[in-house]
C-alpha cells in the first residue's frame, strides 16, 4: 500500500507540473535531460519568480514550525496539518512557477523528495525523521535560487537539525 501511495503522490506531482510544462519558456525535454547529476551552483543565483517565492516561503514556514514536532512539542494532528501545507505549496509551485529548463530540473530534484517526505509525514505523523528528510530535500534551494526569505546560509542552518 505504501508503494502505491508513493506512486500516486509522484504521479500527482508530475500531473500538476503540466501547466508549467505548457509555458512558452518551458520544455518537456528538460525533464528527460536531467539525469540526477549535480548541477553547478549558479553565480549569480537564479531569480525566483513570485509563485516560487510564495510557495517556498510557505514551505520554509512549515518546516520551521515542524521543529516543534521533532522535539515532541507538537501534536501529530498539527504535524499532519503542516505536512499538508507543504504539499499544497508544492502543488502551487508546480502549477504556477515558470522557470527555464535547467532551473526547473533542479527545482524538481528538490521538490519530488520534499513532497514525498511530506506525504509520508502526513500518513505517519509519528515518523519525525521525515521532517529531516524534508529539510535535506530543500537545503539546496537558497544555494541555487535568489530568494530573500531563504538566506544563502540557510542550507547550513537546516542541515544542523538533521
TIVO-2410 file (N, C-alpha, C; in nm, 3 decimals):
# residues 162
REC num residu      c1      c2      c3 atome chaine
REC   1      X   0.082  -0.119   0.000     N      A
REC   1      X   0.000   0.000   0.000    CA      A
REC   1      X   0.087   0.125   0.000     C      A
REC   2      X   0.198   0.122   0.076     N      A
REC   2      X   0.287   0.238   0.082    CA      A
REC   2      X   0.341   0.272  -0.056     C      A
REC   3      X   0.384   0.169  -0.131     N      A
REC   3      X   0.439   0.194  -0.264    CA      A
REC   3      X   0.333   0.252  -0.357     C      A
REC   4      X   0.210   0.207  -0.344     N      A
REC   4      X   0.105   0.262  -0.431    CA      A
REC   4      X   0.076   0.407  -0.395     C      A
REC   5      X   0.081   0.442  -0.267     N      A
REC   5      X   0.063   0.583  -0.228    CA      A
REC   5      X   0.177   0.669  -0.280     C      A
REC   6      X   0.300   0.616  -0.273     N      A
REC   6      X   0.416   0.689  -0.322    CA      A
REC   6      X   0.403   0.712  -0.472     C      A
REC   7      X   0.364   0.609  -0.544     N      A
REC   7      X   0.346   0.622  -0.689    CA      A
REC   7      X   0.237   0.724  -0.720     C      A
REC   8      X   0.130   0.721  -0.643     N      A
REC   8      X   0.021   0.816  -0.663    CA      A
REC   8      X   0.069   0.958  -0.636     C      A
REC   9      X   0.146   0.978  -0.531     N      A
REC   9      X   0.199   1.110  -0.499    CA      A
REC   9      X   0.286   1.162  -0.612     C      A
REC  10      X   0.378   1.079  -0.659     N      A
REC  10      X   0.468   1.122  -0.765    CA      A
REC  10      X   0.393   1.149  -0.895     C      A
REC  11      X   0.295   1.065  -0.926     N      A
REC  11      X   0.213   1.088  -1.047    CA      A
REC  11      X   0.136   1.218  -1.033     C      A
REC  12      X   0.082   1.242  -0.915     N      A
REC  12      X   0.008   1.367  -0.892    CA      A
REC  12      X   0.097   1.488  -0.905     C      A
REC  13      X   0.217   1.480  -0.849     N      A
REC  13      X   0.311   1.592  -0.860    CA      A
REC  13      X   0.347   1.619  -1.005     C      A
REC  14      X   0.371   1.514  -1.079     N      A
REC  14      X   0.404   1.532  -1.220    CA      A
REC  14      X   0.285   1.582  -1.299     C      A
REC  15      X   0.165   1.538  -1.264     N      A
REC  15      X   0.045   1.587  -1.333    CA      A
REC  15      X   0.025   1.736  -1.306     C      A
REC  16      X   0.052   1.778  -1.183     N      A
REC  16      X   0.039   1.919  -1.151    CA      A
REC  16      X   0.144   2.003  -1.223     C      A
REC  17      X   0.251   1.940  -1.265     N      A
REC  17      X   0.356   2.012  -1.337    CA      A
REC  17      X   0.313   2.043  -1.480     C      A
REC  18      X   0.204   1.985  -1.527     N      A
REC  18      X   0.157   2.007  -1.664    CA      A
REC  18      X   0.146   2.152  -1.703     C      A
REC  19      X   0.078   2.238  -1.621     N      A
REC  19      X   0.068   2.379  -1.660    CA      A
REC  19      X   0.204   2.445  -1.673     C      A
REC  20      X   0.300   2.405  -1.590     N      A
REC  20      X   0.434   2.461  -1.601    CA      A
REC  20      X   0.497   2.419  -1.733     C      A
REC  21      X   0.478   2.293  -1.769     N      A
REC  21      X   0.537   2.242  -1.893    CA      A
REC  21      X   0.477   2.308  -2.015     C      A
REC  22      X   0.357   2.363  -2.005     N      A
REC  22      X   0.293   2.428  -2.118    CA      A
REC  22      X   0.343   2.570  -2.138     C      A
REC  23      X   0.417   2.624  -2.043     N      A
REC  23      X   0.466   2.761  -2.055    CA      A
REC  23      X   0.563   2.772  -2.172     C      A
REC  24      X   0.564   2.885  -2.241     N      A
REC  24      X   0.648   2.900  -2.360    CA      A
REC  24      X   0.796   2.877  -2.333     C      A
REC  25      X   0.846   2.919  -2.216     N      A
REC  25      X   0.989   2.904  -2.190    CA      A
REC  25      X   1.022   2.770  -2.127     C      A
REC  26      X   0.926   2.682  -2.118     N      A
REC  26      X   0.946   2.554  -2.052    CA      A
REC  26      X   0.944   2.442  -2.155     C      A
REC  27      X   1.029   2.344  -2.137     N      A
REC  27      X   1.046   2.241  -2.239    CA      A
REC  27      X   1.042   2.104  -2.174     C      A
REC  28      X   0.957   2.014  -2.228     N      A
REC  28      X   0.949   1.878  -2.176    CA      A
REC  28      X   1.084   1.807  -2.180     C      A
REC  29      X   1.167   1.842  -2.275     N      A
REC  29      X   1.298   1.777  -2.288    CA      A
REC  29      X   1.383   1.799  -2.164     C      A
REC  30      X   1.358   1.908  -2.093     N      A
REC  30      X   1.436   1.936  -1.972    CA      A
REC  30      X   1.418   1.826  -1.869     C      A
REC  31      X   1.297   1.774  -1.857     N      A
REC  31      X   1.273   1.668  -1.759    CA      A
REC  31      X   1.350   1.542  -1.797     C      A
REC  32      X   1.349   1.508  -1.923     N      A
REC  32      X   1.418   1.388  -1.969    CA      A
REC  32      X   1.569   1.407  -1.963     C      A
REC  33      X   1.615   1.530  -1.986     N      A
REC  33      X   1.758   1.556  -1.992    CA      A
REC  33      X   1.823   1.554  -1.854     C      A
REC  34      X   1.748   1.583  -1.749     N      A
REC  34      X   1.805   1.586  -1.616    CA      A
REC  34      X   1.829   1.443  -1.570     C      A
REC  35      X   1.955   1.409  -1.551     N      A
REC  35      X   1.990   1.271  -1.519    CA      A
REC  35      X   2.031   1.251  -1.374     C      A
REC  36      X   2.007   1.351  -1.291     N      A
REC  36      X   2.038   1.338  -1.149    CA      A
REC  36      X   2.177   1.385  -1.112     C      A
REC  37      X   2.259   1.422  -1.210     N      A
REC  37      X   2.392   1.472  -1.178    CA      A
REC  37      X   2.379   1.611  -1.116     C      A
REC  38      X   2.472   1.643  -1.030     N      A
REC  38      X   2.471   1.772  -0.962    CA      A
REC  38      X   2.494   1.885  -1.061     C      A
REC  39      X   2.405   1.980  -1.062     N      A
REC  39      X   2.418   2.099  -1.146    CA      A
REC  39      X   2.501   2.199  -1.068     C      A
REC  40      X   2.603   2.259  -1.130     N      A
REC  40      X   2.685   2.357  -1.058    CA      A
REC  40      X   2.598   2.472  -1.005     C      A
REC  41      X   2.633   2.520  -0.888     N      A
REC  41      X   2.561   2.633  -0.829    CA      A
REC  41      X   2.586   2.755  -0.916     C      A
REC  42      X   2.479   2.822  -0.960     N      A
REC  42      X   2.496   2.937  -1.049    CA      A
REC  42      X   2.549   3.059  -0.974     C      A
REC  43      X   2.620   3.142  -1.045     N      A
REC  43      X   2.666   3.269  -0.991    CA      A
REC  43      X   2.643   3.375  -1.096     C      A
REC  44      X   2.552   3.465  -1.075     N      A
REC  44      X   2.468   3.479  -0.956    CA      A
REC  44      X   2.360   3.371  -0.951     C      A
REC  45      X   2.299   3.361  -0.833     N      A
REC  45      X   2.191   3.263  -0.817    CA      A
REC  45      X   2.075   3.299  -0.909     C      A
REC  46      X   1.995   3.200  -0.943     N      A
REC  46      X   1.882   3.221  -1.032    CA      A
REC  46      X   1.773   3.301  -0.960     C      A
REC  47      X   1.707   3.387  -1.036     N      A
REC  47      X   1.596   3.464  -0.982    CA      A
REC  47      X   1.478   3.370  -0.953     C      A
REC  48      X   1.415   3.392  -0.841     N      A
REC  48      X   1.295   3.316  -0.805    CA      A
REC  48      X   1.174   3.404  -0.838     C      A
REC  49      X   1.084   3.353  -0.922     N      A
REC  49      X   0.966   3.432  -0.955    CA      A
REC  49      X   0.869   3.434  -0.836     C      A
REC  50      X   0.767   3.516  -0.844     N      A
REC  50      X   0.675   3.533  -0.731    CA      A
REC  50      X   0.608   3.402  -0.688     C      A
REC  51      X   0.558   3.320  -0.781     N      A
REC  51      X   0.498   3.193  -0.735    CA      A
REC  51      X   0.599   3.103  -0.662     C      A
REC  52      X   0.723   3.102  -0.709     N      A
REC  52      X   0.825   3.020  -0.642    CA      A
REC  52      X   0.855   3.076  -0.503     C      A
REC  53      X   0.872   3.208  -0.493     N      A
REC  53      X   0.898   3.268  -0.361    CA      A
REC  53      X   0.782   3.243  -0.266     C      A
REC  54      X   0.659   3.257  -0.316     N      A
REC  54      X   0.542   3.235  -0.232    CA      A
REC  54      X   0.535   3.090  -0.183     C      A
REC  55      X   0.544   2.997  -0.275     N      A
REC  55      X   0.536   2.856  -0.238    CA      A
REC  55      X   0.649   2.812  -0.146     C      A
REC  56      X   0.770   2.851  -0.180     N      A
REC  56      X   0.884   2.812  -0.097    CA      A
REC  56      X   0.881   2.884   0.038     C      A
REC  57      X   0.825   3.004   0.041     N      A
REC  57      X   0.808   3.074   0.169    CA      A
REC  57      X   0.715   2.998   0.262     C      A
REC  58      X   0.607   2.944   0.206     N      A
REC  58      X   0.514   2.864   0.287    CA      A
REC  58      X   0.581   2.735   0.333     C      A
REC  59      X   0.662   2.676   0.247     N      A
REC  59      X   0.735   2.554   0.284    CA      A
REC  59      X   0.833   2.584   0.396     C      A
REC  60      X   0.906   2.694   0.383     N      A
REC  60      X   1.004   2.736   0.484    CA      A
REC  60      X   0.936   2.753   0.620     C      A
REC  61      X   0.822   2.822   0.621     N      A
REC  61      X   0.749   2.846   0.745    CA      A
REC  61      X   0.704   2.714   0.809     C      A
REC  62      X   0.648   2.626   0.729     N      A
REC  62      X   0.601   2.498   0.782    CA      A
REC  62      X   0.718   2.414   0.835     C      A
REC  63      X   0.831   2.414   0.763     N      A
REC  63      X   0.948   2.340   0.812    CA      A
REC  63      X   0.997   2.396   0.944     C      A
REC  64      X   0.998   2.528   0.957     N      A
REC  64      X   1.039   2.588   1.085    CA      A
REC  64      X   0.946   2.545   1.198     C      A
REC  65      X   0.816   2.545   1.170     N      A
REC  65      X   0.719   2.505   1.273    CA      A
REC  65      X   0.732   2.358   1.308     C      A
REC  66      X   0.772   2.276   1.212     N      A
REC  66      X   0.786   2.132   1.238    CA      A
REC  66      X   0.902   2.099   1.331     C      A
REC  67      X   0.988   2.195   1.361     N      A
REC  67      X   1.093   2.173   1.461    CA      A
REC  67      X   1.029   2.133   1.595     C      A
REC  68      X   0.915   2.193   1.624     N      A
REC  68      X   0.844   2.160   1.749    CA      A
REC  68      X   0.801   2.014   1.751     C      A
REC  69      X   0.763   1.962   1.636     N      A
REC  69      X   0.724   1.821   1.628    CA      A
REC  69      X   0.844   1.731   1.654     C      A
REC  70      X   0.959   1.770   1.601     N      A
REC  70      X   1.081   1.692   1.624    CA      A
REC  70      X   1.117   1.686   1.772     C      A
REC  71      X   1.085   1.793   1.845     N      A
REC  71      X   1.118   1.799   1.987    CA      A
REC  71      X   1.006   1.742   2.075     C      A
REC  72      X   0.898   1.695   2.012     N      A
REC  72      X   0.788   1.638   2.087    CA      A
REC  72      X   0.691   1.741   2.142     C      A
REC  73      X   0.696   1.864   2.091     N      A
REC  73      X   0.611   1.972   2.140    CA      A
REC  73      X   0.497   2.007   2.046     C      A
REC  74      X   0.467   1.919   1.950     N      A
REC  74      X   0.360   1.943   1.854    CA      A
REC  74      X   0.281   1.814   1.839     C      A
REC  75      X   0.151   1.826   1.837     N      A
REC  75      X   0.068   1.707   1.822    CA      A
REC  75      X   0.083   1.648   1.681     C      A
REC  76      X   0.048   1.521   1.670     N      A
REC  76      X   0.051   1.457   1.538    CA      A
REC  76      X  -0.044   1.528   1.441     C      A
REC  77      X  -0.159   1.571   1.491     N      A
REC  77      X  -0.255   1.640   1.404    CA      A
REC  77      X  -0.197   1.771   1.350     C      A
REC  78      X  -0.126   1.844   1.434     N      A
REC  78      X  -0.063   1.969   1.387    CA      A
REC  78      X   0.047   1.939   1.286     C      A
REC  79      X   0.123   1.832   1.310     N      A
REC  79      X   0.228   1.793   1.216    CA      A
REC  79      X   0.167   1.754   1.082     C      A
REC  80      X   0.056   1.683   1.086     N      A
REC  80      X  -0.013   1.646   0.962    CA      A
REC  80      X  -0.062   1.771   0.888     C      A
REC  81      X  -0.108   1.869   0.964     N      A
REC  81      X  -0.152   1.995   0.903    CA      A
REC  81      X  -0.035   2.064   0.833     C      A
REC  82      X   0.082   2.069   0.900     N      A
REC  82      X   0.200   2.134   0.839    CA      A
REC  82      X   0.246   2.057   0.716     C      A
REC  83      X   0.239   1.925   0.721     N      A
REC  83      X   0.275   1.844   0.604    CA      A
REC  83      X   0.178   1.875   0.489     C      A
REC  84      X   0.051   1.891   0.522     N      A
REC  84      X  -0.048   1.927   0.421    CA      A
REC  84      X  -0.020   2.064   0.360     C      A
REC  85      X   0.025   2.158   0.443     N      A
REC  85      X   0.061   2.291   0.392    CA      A
REC  85      X   0.178   2.281   0.294     C      A
REC  86      X   0.274   2.194   0.325     N      A
REC  86      X   0.388   2.175   0.235    CA      A
REC  86      X   0.342   2.113   0.104     C      A
REC  87      X   0.255   2.014   0.112     N      A
REC  87      X   0.203   1.952  -0.011    CA      A
REC  87      X   0.127   2.053  -0.095     C      A
REC  88      X   0.046   2.137  -0.031     N      A
REC  88      X  -0.028   2.240  -0.104    CA      A
REC  88      X   0.066   2.341  -0.169     C      A
REC  89      X   0.169   2.381  -0.096     N      A
REC  89      X   0.265   2.477  -0.151    CA      A
REC  89      X   0.340   2.417  -0.270     C      A
REC  90      X   0.375   2.290  -0.260     N      A
REC  90      X   0.442   2.223  -0.372    CA      A
REC  90      X   0.353   2.217  -0.495     C      A
REC  91      X   0.225   2.185  -0.475     N      A
REC  91      X   0.131   2.182  -0.587    CA      A
REC  91      X   0.117   2.320  -0.650     C      A
REC  92      X   0.116   2.423  -0.566     N      A
REC  92      X   0.107   2.561  -0.616    CA      A
REC  92      X   0.230   2.595  -0.701     C      A
REC  93      X   0.347   2.556  -0.654     N      A
REC  93      X   0.470   2.583  -0.729    CA      A
REC  93      X   0.464   2.513  -0.864     C      A
REC  94      X   0.428   2.385  -0.864     N      A
REC  94      X   0.420   2.311  -0.991    CA      A
REC  94      X   0.322   2.377  -1.087     C      A
REC  95      X   0.213   2.429  -1.037     N      A
REC  95      X   0.109   2.485  -1.122    CA      A
REC  95      X   0.140   2.626  -1.172     C      A
REC  96      X   0.218   2.704  -1.096     N      A
REC  96      X   0.232   2.846  -1.129    CA      A
REC  96      X   0.373   2.894  -1.160     C      A
REC  97      X   0.474   2.824  -1.117     N      A
REC  97      X   0.612   2.870  -1.134    CA      A
REC  97      X   0.656   2.850  -1.279     C      A
REC  98      X   0.723   2.949  -1.335     N      A
REC  98      X   0.773   2.945  -1.472    CA      A
REC  98      X   0.926   2.958  -1.468     C      A
REC  99      X   0.995   2.852  -1.503     N      A
REC  99      X   1.142   2.850  -1.498    CA      A
REC  99      X   1.200   2.801  -1.629     C      A
REC 100      X   1.325   2.833  -1.649     N      A
REC 100      X   1.399   2.778  -1.762    CA      A
REC 100      X   1.422   2.628  -1.736     C      A
REC 101      X   1.448   2.550  -1.841     N      A
REC 101      X   1.459   2.403  -1.825    CA      A
REC 101      X   1.558   2.356  -1.718     C      A
REC 102      X   1.678   2.411  -1.715     N      A
REC 102      X   1.776   2.365  -1.615    CA      A
REC 102      X   1.731   2.402  -1.474     C      A
REC 103      X   1.678   2.522  -1.458     N      A
REC 103      X   1.628   2.565  -1.328    CA      A
REC 103      X   1.512   2.476  -1.283     C      A
REC 104      X   1.424   2.444  -1.376     N      A
REC 104      X   1.310   2.358  -1.347    CA      A
REC 104      X   1.356   2.220  -1.303     C      A
REC 105      X   1.455   2.166  -1.372     N      A
REC 105      X   1.506   2.033  -1.338    CA      A
REC 105      X   1.565   2.032  -1.197     C      A
REC 106      X   1.639   2.136  -1.163     N      A
REC 106      X   1.697   2.145  -1.028    CA      A
REC 106      X   1.586   2.156  -0.925     C      A
REC 107      X   1.487   2.240  -0.952     N      A
REC 107      X   1.377   2.255  -0.858    CA      A
REC 107      X   1.301   2.124  -0.840     C      A
REC 108      X   1.275   2.054  -0.949     N      A
REC 108      X   1.206   1.924  -0.940    CA      A
REC 108      X   1.288   1.825  -0.857     C      A
REC 109      X   1.421   1.830  -0.870     N      A
REC 109      X   1.505   1.738  -0.793    CA      A
REC 109      X   1.496   1.765  -0.643     C      A
REC 110      X   1.453   1.886  -0.608     N      A
REC 110      X   1.431   1.919  -0.467    CA      A
REC 110      X   1.288   1.888  -0.424     C      A
REC 111      X   1.192   1.926  -0.509     N      A
REC 111      X   1.051   1.915  -0.470    CA      A
REC 111      X   1.000   1.771  -0.463     C      A
REC 112      X   1.044   1.686  -0.552     N      A
REC 112      X   0.993   1.548  -0.551    CA      A
REC 112      X   1.026   1.478  -0.419     C      A
REC 113      X   1.151   1.479  -0.371     N      A
REC 113      X   1.176   1.415  -0.241    CA      A
REC 113      X   1.112   1.492  -0.124     C      A
REC 114      X   1.104   1.624  -0.136     N      A
REC 114      X   1.039   1.703  -0.031    CA      A
REC 114      X   0.893   1.664  -0.017     C      A
REC 115      X   0.822   1.658  -0.129     N      A
REC 115      X   0.680   1.624  -0.125    CA      A
REC 115      X   0.657   1.478  -0.086     C      A
REC 116      X   0.748   1.392  -0.124     N      A
REC 116      X   0.740   1.252  -0.084    CA      A
REC 116      X   0.749   1.240   0.068     C      A
REC 117      X   0.846   1.310   0.127     N      A
REC 117      X   0.862   1.307   0.273    CA      A
REC 117      X   0.742   1.372   0.342     C      A
REC 118      X   0.689   1.479   0.284     N      A
REC 118      X   0.571   1.544   0.342    CA      A
REC 118      X   0.451   1.450   0.342     C      A
REC 119      X   0.434   1.376   0.233     N      A
REC 119      X   0.323   1.280   0.227    CA      A
REC 119      X   0.343   1.169   0.330     C      A
REC 120      X   0.466   1.122   0.346     N      A
REC 120      X   0.494   1.019   0.446    CA      A
REC 120      X   0.462   1.070   0.586     C      A
REC 121      X   0.501   1.195   0.615     N      A
REC 121      X   0.473   1.251   0.747    CA      A
REC 121      X   0.322   1.267   0.767     C      A
REC 122      X   0.254   1.308   0.664     N      A
REC 122      X   0.108   1.323   0.674    CA      A
REC 122      X   0.042   1.188   0.701     C      A
REC 123      X   0.093   1.083   0.636     N      A
REC 123      X   0.039   0.948   0.656    CA      A
REC 123      X   0.080   0.886   0.789     C      A
REC 124      X   0.202   0.916   0.833     N      A
REC 124      X   0.256   0.859   0.956    CA      A
REC 124      X   0.322   0.970   1.038     C      A
REC 125      X   0.244   1.053   1.106     N      A
REC 125      X   0.299   1.170   1.174    CA      A
REC 125      X   0.396   1.138   1.287     C      A
REC 126      X   0.395   1.016   1.336     N      A
REC 126      X   0.490   0.980   1.441    CA      A
REC 126      X   0.631   0.961   1.386     C      A
REC 127      X   0.646   0.954   1.255     N      A
REC 127      X   0.778   0.935   1.192    CA      A
REC 127      X   0.845   1.071   1.173     C      A
REC 128      X   0.901   1.125   1.281     N      A
REC 128      X   0.959   1.259   1.276    CA      A
REC 128      X   1.084   1.267   1.188     C      A
REC 129      X   1.143   1.154   1.152     N      A
REC 129      X   1.259   1.155   1.062    CA      A
REC 129      X   1.224   1.216   0.927     C      A
REC 130      X   1.097   1.214   0.891     N      A
REC 130      X   1.056   1.273   0.763    CA      A
REC 130      X   1.075   1.425   0.762     C      A
REC 131      X   1.074   1.488   0.878     N      A
REC 131      X   1.099   1.632   0.884    CA      A
REC 131      X   1.243   1.660   0.840     C      A
REC 132      X   1.337   1.581   0.890     N      A
REC 132      X   1.476   1.596   0.848    CA      A
REC 132      X   1.491   1.567   0.699     C      A
REC 133      X   1.417   1.470   0.649     N      A
REC 133      X   1.422   1.439   0.505    CA      A
REC 133      X   1.371   1.557   0.423     C      A
REC 134      X   1.267   1.624   0.471     N      A
REC 134      X   1.216   1.742   0.401    CA      A
REC 134      X   1.318   1.855   0.403     C      A
REC 135      X   1.378   1.876   0.519     N      A
REC 135      X   1.479   1.981   0.532    CA      A
REC 135      X   1.598   1.954   0.438     C      A
REC 136      X   1.639   1.828   0.433     N      A
REC 136      X   1.750   1.790   0.345    CA      A
REC 136      X   1.714   1.815   0.198     C      A
REC 137      X   1.591   1.781   0.160     N      A
REC 137      X   1.547   1.800   0.021    CA      A
REC 137      X   1.546   1.947  -0.018     C      A
REC 138      X   1.513   2.035   0.076     N      A
REC 138      X   1.503   2.178   0.047    CA      A
REC 138      X   1.633   2.253   0.073     C      A
REC 139      X   1.733   2.188   0.128     N      A
REC 139      X   1.854   2.257   0.173    CA      A
REC 139      X   1.928   2.332   0.064     C      A
REC 140      X   1.926   2.282  -0.058     N      A
REC 140      X   2.000   2.349  -0.165    CA      A
REC 140      X   1.924   2.465  -0.229     C      A
REC 141      X   1.797   2.480  -0.197     N      A
REC 141      X   1.718   2.586  -0.260    CA      A
REC 141      X   1.786   2.723  -0.251     C      A
REC 142      X   1.832   2.768  -0.133     N      A
REC 142      X   1.893   2.902  -0.128    CA      A
REC 142      X   2.030   2.910  -0.195     C      A
REC 143      X   2.090   2.797  -0.225     N      A
REC 143      X   2.217   2.799  -0.298    CA      A
REC 143      X   2.194   2.825  -0.447     C      A
REC 144      X   2.080   2.780  -0.498     N      A
REC 144      X   2.050   2.792  -0.641    CA      A
REC 144      X   1.961   2.912  -0.674     C      A
REC 145      X   1.869   2.945  -0.584     N      A
REC 145      X   1.770   3.048  -0.614    CA      A
REC 145      X   1.787   3.168  -0.521     C      A
REC 146      X   1.780   3.286  -0.579     N      A
REC 146      X   1.791   3.410  -0.504    CA      A
REC 146      X   1.653   3.444  -0.448     C      A
REC 147      X   1.632   3.408  -0.325     N      A
REC 147      X   1.504   3.429  -0.258    CA      A
REC 147      X   1.534   3.490  -0.122     C      A
REC 148      X   1.499   3.618  -0.101     N      A
REC 148      X   1.533   3.686   0.024    CA      A
REC 148      X   1.481   3.616   0.150     C      A
REC 149      X   1.372   3.541   0.137     N      A
REC 149      X   1.317   3.471   0.254    CA      A
REC 149      X   1.403   3.352   0.297     C      A
REC 150      X   1.487   3.305   0.206     N      A
REC 150      X   1.577   3.194   0.236    CA      A
REC 150      X   1.719   3.248   0.223     C      A
REC 151      X   1.783   3.278   0.331     N      A
REC 151      X   1.920   3.328   0.327    CA      A
REC 151      X   2.011   3.224   0.263     C      A
REC 152      X   2.116   3.269   0.196     N      A
REC 152      X   2.209   3.178   0.128    CA      A
REC 152      X   2.272   3.079   0.226     C      A
REC 153      X   2.281   3.117   0.352     N      A
REC 153      X   2.339   3.026   0.451    CA      A
REC 153      X   2.233   2.939   0.519     C      A
REC 154      X   2.108   2.948   0.473     N      A
REC 154      X   2.001   2.868   0.534    CA      A
REC 154      X   2.025   2.719   0.517     C      A
REC 155      X   2.092   2.681   0.409     N      A
REC 155      X   2.120   2.538   0.387    CA      A
REC 155      X   2.201   2.482   0.502     C      A
REC 156      X   2.301   2.557   0.547     N      A
REC 156      X   2.383   2.511   0.658    CA      A
REC 156      X   2.300   2.507   0.787     C      A
REC 157      X   2.216   2.608   0.807     N      A
REC 157      X   2.132   2.613   0.926    CA      A
REC 157      X   2.038   2.493   0.930     C      A
REC 158      X   1.973   2.462   0.818     N      A
REC 158      X   1.880   2.350   0.816    CA      A
REC 158      X   1.953   2.217   0.832     C      A
REC 159      X   2.074   2.206   0.781     N      A
REC 159      X   2.149   2.082   0.789    CA      A
REC 159      X   2.186   2.048   0.934     C      A
REC 160      X   2.200   2.150   1.019     N      A
REC 160      X   2.235   2.126   1.159    CA      A
REC 160      X   2.126   2.052   1.235     C      A
REC 161      X   2.005   2.054   1.183     N      A
REC 161      X   1.893   1.995   1.255    CA      A
REC 161      X   1.859   1.856   1.206     C      A
REC 162      X   1.945   1.796   1.128     N      A
REC 162      X   1.917   1.662   1.075    CA      A
REC 162      X   1.950   1.555   1.176     C      A
***
